Amino acid sequence: MPISKGDVMNEKYIHWEYEYPKHVVVRKENFYYVARNESAKVIHNILGYKLLKDHSNNLRVGGSKIEPIVEGLNSNKINYIIVEYGEITHQEEFESSCFDFKNSENISYNEESYIKKTEKFKDEKNLISFIDILLNGMDNLTSEKIEKDNIIKSKEMEKILLLTKKSINLKIKRKINKPEMSGSKWTEEEDEQLKEEYLSNLSIKEISKAHKRSMNSITRRIEKLKIDKIIDY
């Protein structure tokens, strides 16, 4: 099986990790400043950058600007090196730094809270991030610039990607706005409450708010109760 560009880039990155095991390694890859493996977890933890995985499950994060990465590492007093074009352009060391690539358990990552915040729309957001990177002309797996003659760069594909992104955002919006009790099973007590509200001439909108269900759901339930002769016409 041939070695992919992503694997080659990761192997070169690992060289810096082993040479500087007590430093977070940030390397410029085309237009992005990228941290991989354990260094990626540190950047994710202090800045909230999204953790991505390539096809070999290697972790990476990145950004187009180095300033926020440097600021975050400095404020947390974490050793780091910046690598550009195969050379270290900046290096910082702190006496209190606890990062060690070979003993990564020294770093406490707050990944659980991040996962809980995003888990509800994890798949949708991952896809949006993937689309955004493609629209910016970058390969998700290799972080390399996509060639001009690639079909991804065509106007037709750009239109498809934009429409897909719009559709996903609408899907997320619908999920966020979905009533709390949407899809929940109706209970006898709730049916009795609905009957009283309906016979008291409350509006469908008012009943909907009381039950935390959509107006369509309330209307359908009322019709069902009529059919079952629980509510008199």
N, C-alpha and C positions, 0 to 999 in steps of 0.2 A: 504493500500500500504506500503510495507516494506521500512524502511529508508536506503538509500544507504550509502556506506562508505564515498562518497564525502560530503553528508549532515552532517554526523557525524563529519567529519574533520572540516567542516565549522562552525558547532556549537561550537566546542572546540576553534576554532580561535576567534569567536565572544566574548567568555569569556574574552580573553586578550584585545580585543578592548574596551570593556566596563570598564575593570579594569584600562586600560591606554588610555583614550579617546583622549589625546593630543599627542599621540605617533603613529608613523607608526609601525606596528607590522610585523616583519619578522620572520617566523618560519621554522625550519628545518623539512622537511617532506621527510623521507627516504634520497635520495641523493641530494635533491634540497632544496634551500632556497626560501620559498614561501611567497608572500604577497597576501592578499585577500581583496575583497570589496574596500573600499575607500583607503586603503593602497596600493592596487594594482594600482590604478590610479596615485598615487604619483610616484611610481617606474616607471611606464610607461612613465610619463611625463618627469622625469629627466634623465632617461637612455634609453628610447625608447624601453624597453622590450615589447614584444607583449602581448596585453591583450587577455586572453582566457576566455571562459565561460564554466561552467559545465552544466549538463542537467537541473539544477535548475536556470540557468542564474546568478550564483554567479561568479563575476569577480575574476581572479587570474593571477599573473605573477610569474615567478620564474627563477632561474639560479643555476648552479651547484657550483658557487663560491660566497662567501659572500663579498669578498673584493671590487668589483666594486659597489655593493649595498651600503656598508658602506661608501665608498668614495663619492658616489653621495649624500647620505643623509647628510654627514658631510659638504660637500662643499656648500650645499644649506641650511645648518643650520636648519634642520628639526629633531625634536625629534623622537627617535626611540628606540625600544627594539628588541633584538635578543633572540628568544626562541628556546632552544634545549632540547629535551627529557623532556618537561614539566617544564623547569626551565629557568629563564632569565640568559643568559650568558654574555650579554652586554647591557648597557643602556646609552643613551646619551640625554642630554637636553640642549637647547639653549634658551636664553632670547628672541630672536627675532623670534622663531618658531611660525608659525601661523596655524599649522595643528590641527584640532579638529575633531575627528571621528563623534561627535554628531552635528557638524555644518560644514559639508564638503564644503560648498560654500566659506569658507575662502580661499580655495586653488584654484588657477586659473590653469586649465589644458589646455594644448595646444594640445588637441586631434584632432581638426579640420584639422590642417596642416598635421598631421600624416595620417589621413584617406584619405586626398586628394592624398598623395604620393602613397598610397598602394591600393586605391580603384580599380584601373584598373585591378589588378591581385589579388584582395582580396581572392576570392574563391580558386584560384590555390595555393596561398601562405599559406592559412589556411590548405589546404589539405597536403601540403609538410611538414608543421610544425607538423601536426598530425602524418604523416608517420615517421618523424625523431624521435619523442618521442617514438613511438612503436618500432622502430629499436634499440633505446637505452634501450629497455626492461622496459619501464615505462607505466603505465596506465594513459591515458590523463585525465580522470575524477577524479581519486582519488590521483594521483601523487605517487601511490604505485608501487613497483617493481612487474612485471609480473612473475608469477610462471613458473618454467622450463617446466612443463608438459602442459602448455597452448599452443594451436595451433599457437598462434602468435609467439612463440619462435622456431617453426619448420623451417627447412631449406627451405622448399617449400614456406612457407609464407614470409620468408625473401626475397626470390627471387622475389616473386610477388610484394612486397612492393618496392623493388629497381627498378624493371621495371616500376612500376606505377610512381614513383618519376621521373625517367628519361623521361618518356612520358610527364609528366606535365611540366618539365623544357623545353622540346623541344617546347611544345605548347606556353609557355610564350615567348621563343626566337622568334618564328614565329610572334607572335603578335607585339613584339617590333620592328622587322624588316619590318613589313608590311608598304607599301608605304602610305604616308599621305592621298592621294585621293582614296585609295582602297575602293571599294564599293559605291563610290559617283556617283550620276546620271550624265550622260554625257549631256552637254549643246550644243546648236546649235553652239555657239561661239567656244567651244572646238573641236567640230567635224570639223568646218571649219579650225581651226588651224592644226588639225591632217591631214586633206586633203593636206594642203599646205606643211607640213613637209614631208609627204609620197611622194608627187610628186617631192619634192626637193631632193629625194634620201637620206634623213637622215636615219641613222640606227635605228633599233627598240630600241636599248639601249639608244640612244640619245633622241628619242621621249619619251621613258619611263621616263627619268629624267626630261624632260621639263614638262610633265603632272603629275609627282609625282604618277604614277601608275605602276603596274607590267608590265613586257614585255609580259606576257600572255594576260593581259587585253588589251594592245595596239594591239596585233595581232588579237585578237577576234573582236575588234572594227573595225579594218581595213577591215576584212572579211565581217562584217555586212554592212559597208558602200559600199563595192563592190556589195553586194547582192542588196542593196537598190539603186544601180547605182548612189550614191553620188560621188564615186570614180570610174573613168574609169579603166578598166583592162590594 
